[in-house]
């Protein structure tokens, strides 16, 4: 996996345009928020891993959730802090900058949940991250991971991602993606395999589904929001098992920490 300084440099360069680039897939973000809303409520404490410019952090904080937000990119976090100030939400959010696996190792928790969206965990050292994530969660806490899928590159997914990142080389168990001039290795595996290899010892799988299975770019830029939201709900229903789970642009794993995990 790429080291923290390489990831930080890439996303520092992409930070100024990041939110704009993701606007066409706002329907995917809204699908994640609906999922978060089923699990996390006011007063809960959630860890946002790879928080970026803070879209998920602000959404959760605005609903009374306490958030610990972690990202490797100072420029992305600078934009998060500005958003928090404008929304007067600083008191609900604790922000950390640095290597994600190392920061999570130091956090004590316990957290009610962990969220990670738009492929942040595809660049994280999972053998290091997962045991500490499980330890930081309370028994029965949930980890919702939104990950780049092997289906990326089909149905227009490659064209969508190229606005901010271009695939530049195929790798064993993944792909190398060009993000603002930096080539970052992304671990990309089917959902079942990723779960078995890295998460199953500490987490039980509760849900899995594809996002970006039925709608590709540029189609999702032309459809009304209500149609895209309906598509997202349909995808979640029809793609709960392989091979469909891993056939879209992304997939979501909803995992529950085992009672004795990391303890």
N, C-alpha and C positions, 0 to 999 in steps of 0.2 A: 504494500500500500504506500501511497505517497506520504512523505513526512509532513509534519504540521506546517513548517515554514513554506513549503511549496503550495499547499492548499490555501494557506492564508494569502499568499501573494496572488494566486489566481482569483480568489474571491474578492480581495481588495480591489483588483482591477475591474471586476464585474459589478461592484456594489452600486455604482451610480445609476446603472440601467436595470438592475435586477428586478425591481418591482414592475417596471414597465414591461420587461420581457415576459413576465409570468402572467400578465393580464389576460391573454387569450385562454389560459387554462384556469381562470378563476373558478370555474365550475368544479374542478378537481379539489381546489382548496375548500370550497363550500361543502363538498362531500365529506372531506376530512372533519370539518367543523361539526357537521351533523353527528358523525361518529363520536367525536370528543364529547359532545353534549349529552350523549347517552351514558357516558362513563364518569365524567368529572363535573363537580358542582361547586357552588360558592363555599369557600372555606377549605376546599381541598388544596393540596400542595403538589404541583406538577413540575417535572423537569423537562424543559424543551431543549433537546439535543440537536445542535446544528441550527440554532434559532435564526440565523441570517439577519435580515432586516426587521424581523420581529412580527410578521403577520400573525402567526399562531399565538405568540406570546401575548400580543395585544388583545386578540380575540378572547383568550382565556381570562386575562386579567380584567377585561371589561365586564366579565360575568362573575366577578368576585373570587376567582381562583388565584391563589398565590402561585407565582411562577419563579423558578430558578432557570435562567436562560443561559445557555452555553454556546459559544461559537469560537472558531479559531481565527476569524477575520476581524481585525480592529475596525476596518472601514464599514463592514456590515453592521457591527455592533454600534458604531457611532450613529448610524441611521436608526437603529432600534432605540437608542437613548433619546434621540430627537423626537421620535414618535411618542415615547412614553411621556416626555415633558409636555408635548402639545395636548396629550389626553389626560394629564394630571394623574398618571398611573404609576409613577416611580415607586411609591410606597409598597406596591404589590409585587414588585419584580426585583429579584436579585440577579445581577448580571456577572458572568465570568467570561474572560477571554483567554484562550489557550488551547492546547491539545485536548480534544474531547475525552479520550480515554483516561488521560492523566487527571483531568479535573474531576471526572466522575469517581475516580478512585479515592479522591480526597473528600467527597461530599458525604455527610453523615445521614441525611434524611431523617426519618423515613418519609418517602414520597408516596403519594397515592397513585401516581402514574408517571409515565415517561412517554413523550411524544417526539417523533422525528419525521420530518416531511421533506419531500422533493430530493430524495436520494442522498441526504447527508450521511446516512449509515453505510452507503455503498463505498465510501472512502475511509471508513473508520476501521481500525484493527479490532475486529470482532472478538477474537480469542481473549484480548485484554479487556475490552469494554464489557462484554456480557456478564462475567461474574460480578463485577462491581455494580453494574446496573441492577442485577438481581438483589444484591446485598442492600442497595440503597432504597429499594422498594419495600413497602410494608407487605406482610403476607397477604396474598390475594390481590396485590396491586397490579395494574395493567400497563403494558408497553405496547403502544400503537406505532408501528414502523411503516412508513410509506417509502417504498424502495423502487429503484430502477429495475425494470423487468427484462428478461431475455426477449420479450416481444418488442422491446424498443428497437426502432429501425424499420418496423413494418407499419403499414396503414398510416403512413405520414408521420409517424413518431419521430423519425430521423429529421424530417424537415422542421418539425416544431422545435426540437431541442437545439437545432443548429442556430437558432437566433441568439442563444447565449453560449452554446457549447456544441462542438462538432466532433463526431467520432473520427479518430485519426488512425487507430490501429486495433486489430482484434488481439486479445490476450487470452491465455488459458483462464477459464472461469471468469471472463469479464471482458471489458473493453477499455481502451484508452481514449479519453475525451479531451478535446482542446477547449479550455475555458480561458478566454481572454489571453491567448498566447501561451498558456501553460498546459502541458499534456498531463492529465491526471488519470491514473489507473483507477477504475471502478470495478469492484467485485460484483459480478452479475450472475446470479444463479436462480434456477427455478425456486419458487417459494417453499415447496416441500423439502428440497435439498438444503436450502439455506437454514431452514428451521432445524432439520435433523443434525446438521453439522455444527451449528453454533449456539442454538438456543434451547434445544430439547432437554438438556440436563437440568436447566434451571427454570424453564417456563413450560406451561401447558398451552397449546394453541386453542384459542376460542373462536376466532374468525379468520378467514382469508378471502380476498376477492381482488379482482382486477379493476384498474381505473385506466380508461383510454383503450378499452377493448373494442367497442362498437363505433367509436367516433375518433377519427384521426384529424390531424392538421392538414389543410386549413379549414376543414369542415367545421370544427368547433369555434372558429372565428365568425362563422356566418349564421349559426343557429341561435335562436333566442335563449336567454338564460333559463327560462322555465323548461324548455325542451332538454337542455343539457343537464339540468338537475334531475329530470325524469330519467334520462339515459343513465346517469350515475347510479341511481337507485336500482334500475334494471340490471346494470352490470354487476352490482353487488349480489343480486339474487341469483344470477345465472352462472357466475364464475367462482363459486365457492370451493371448487375442487380442480385439480390439475386434469388436463393441460390448460384449461381456460384461465386459471388464476394467473399464470405466468405468460399469457399470450397478449396482454395489453402493453401499453407504454409503461405502466407502473403496476405494482400490486401492494396491498396492505396486509400486514400481519398484525393481528390483535392477540397478544400473548398475556397470560396470567402467571405471575410468579408462583412457583411451587412453595409450599409452606416451609420447607427446610432449605430452600435455595440460598446459597451464600452464607449460611449461618452455622 
